[in-house]
Amino acid sequence: MANLTLRNIPDELMGKIKSIAAIERRSLNNEIIRALERVYKNPEKTVTQIEKLIELKKNWEIDDDFYQSVQEAISTRSFGRDVKLD
Protein backbone atom coordinates (compact mmCIF):
# COMPACT_ATOMS: atom_id res chain seq x y z
CA MET A 1 0.00 0.00 0.00
CA ALA A 2 1.05 3.54 -0.66
CA ASN A 3 1.62 6.22 1.96
CA LEU A 4 0.48 9.81 1.71
CA THR A 5 1.38 12.87 3.77
CA LEU A 6 -1.03 15.80 3.87
CA ARG A 7 0.17 19.29 4.74
CA ASN A 8 -1.53 22.61 5.42
CA ILE A 9 -4.92 21.14 6.27
CA PRO A 10 -7.15 24.05 7.32
CA ASP A 11 -7.91 23.99 11.06
CA GLU A 12 -11.66 24.02 10.45
CA LEU A 13 -11.45 20.99 8.14
CA MET A 14 -9.19 19.14 10.57
CA GLY A 15 -11.67 19.82 13.35
CA LYS A 16 -14.51 18.40 11.27
CA ILE A 17 -12.50 15.28 10.42
CA LYS A 18 -11.62 14.74 14.08
CA SER A 19 -15.23 15.22 15.16
CA ILE A 20 -16.62 12.78 12.62
CA ALA A 21 -13.91 10.24 13.39
CA ALA A 22 -14.73 10.46 17.09
CA ILE A 23 -18.47 10.14 16.50
CA GLU A 24 -17.97 7.15 14.21
CA ARG A 25 -15.26 5.69 16.48
CA ARG A 26 -12.66 5.57 13.73
CA SER A 27 -9.05 6.68 13.65
CA LEU A 28 -8.22 9.83 11.70
CA ASN A 29 -6.46 7.70 9.12
CA ASN A 30 -9.47 5.43 8.63
CA GLU A 31 -11.88 8.38 8.48
CA ILE A 32 -9.83 10.09 5.77
CA ILE A 33 -9.51 6.84 3.78
CA ARG A 34 -13.27 6.30 4.07
CA ALA A 35 -13.97 9.85 2.85
CA LEU A 36 -11.62 9.42 -0.11
CA GLU A 37 -13.18 6.06 -1.00
CA ARG A 38 -16.67 7.61 -1.00
CA VAL A 39 -15.56 10.37 -3.37
CA TYR A 40 -13.39 8.33 -5.72
CA LYS A 41 -15.20 4.99 -5.72
CA ASN A 42 -17.75 6.26 -8.21
CA PRO A 43 -17.08 9.93 -9.04
CA GLU A 44 -19.84 10.05 -11.67
CA LYS A 45 -22.39 9.05 -9.05
CA THR A 46 -21.09 11.74 -6.69
CA VAL A 47 -21.46 14.42 -9.38
CA THR A 48 -24.97 13.19 -10.21
CA GLN A 49 -25.97 13.30 -6.53
CA ILE A 50 -24.62 16.83 -6.19
CA GLU A 51 -26.51 17.93 -9.30
CA LYS A 52 -29.73 16.41 -7.91
CA LEU A 53 -29.23 18.14 -4.56
CA ILE A 54 -28.69 21.48 -6.29
CA GLU A 55 -31.91 20.93 -8.25
CA LEU A 56 -33.82 19.99 -5.08
CA LYS A 57 -32.47 23.03 -3.25
CA LYS A 58 -34.29 25.31 -5.68
CA ASN A 59 -37.60 24.14 -4.18
CA TRP A 60 -36.63 24.32 -0.49
CA GLU A 61 -38.30 26.79 1.75
CA ILE A 62 -36.35 27.31 4.93
CA ASP A 63 -38.27 28.89 7.79
CA ASP A 64 -38.05 29.06 11.59
CA ASP A 65 -39.68 25.61 11.92
CA PHE A 66 -36.87 24.12 9.86
CA TYR A 67 -34.18 25.65 12.08
CA GLN A 68 -36.04 24.57 15.21
CA SER A 69 -36.27 20.98 13.92
CA VAL A 70 -32.56 20.95 13.14
CA GLN A 71 -31.68 22.27 16.59
CA GLU A 72 -33.92 19.65 18.24
CA ALA A 73 -32.27 16.87 16.22
CA ILE A 74 -28.79 18.11 17.13
CA SER A 75 -29.59 18.55 20.82
CA THR A 76 -31.03 15.04 21.19
CA ARG A 77 -28.25 13.20 19.35
CA SER A 78 -26.13 10.86 21.42
CA PHE A 79 -22.45 10.98 20.61
CA GLY A 80 -21.55 7.83 22.53
CA ARG A 81 -18.41 7.59 24.59
CA ASP A 82 -15.60 10.14 24.55
CA VAL A 83 -12.71 9.23 22.27
CA LYS A 84 -9.31 10.90 22.54
CA LEU A 85 -7.69 11.59 19.19
CA ASP A 86 -4.05 12.64 19.08
Summary of the structure (lengths in Angstrom):
residues: 86
radius of gyration: 16.8
end to end distance: 23.2
largest distance: 49.3
contacts: 141
relative contact order: 0.11
helix: 65%
strand: 0%
